[in-house]
Amino acid sequence: MSQPYGQQPPGNYNQGPGYGATPPGGFPGGGMPPAPPEYSGGPIPRPGTVTTAAVLAFVQAGLTLICTVIVMIGFGAVSAATDEAESIGGVDIDEGLLAVGWALAFGGLIGGGLLIWGGIKALSGTAGQLLVIAAGVQILLCVLWLAILGGGIVSVILAVMPIIILVMALGGPAKQYEASRRG
């Protein structure tokens, strides 16, 4: 049966414990329970997504550096051959495109170094944004290799890991971990 407005039901239903009293099953003083550790302001343990993003960054850096060294060896051979002739095996060499290839190869070296540095910093929780920048540079390099030099399937495959790294590094657990290390 419902009570009309302004009347209290029989019994002590609306009265809480007095100041300093411990409610049944509650905390002394009637206060709120302590906050869970992840919201207490102290450092939190490193989430698995941060570790995974850092490991993927190291793997991507290794693949990038291996591919870059192979490409640089090839560009070196082509450059040496073009010094002697204008074409190799009947194929004309575009020296401007070769220069762009060299620039992208040096960009690959820089990108690989950024991935390693960003992975280390992300593991320590001090600079996750560096990992985001490194992954963005890798995606940009893959797009440029594909668009300018026709990098083919290798460029597409090498773009997958940086996209995964971006998703993990920009996720909530990674941001909480970094924020707990800053404060």
Disulfide bonds with the S-S distance in Angstrom:
none
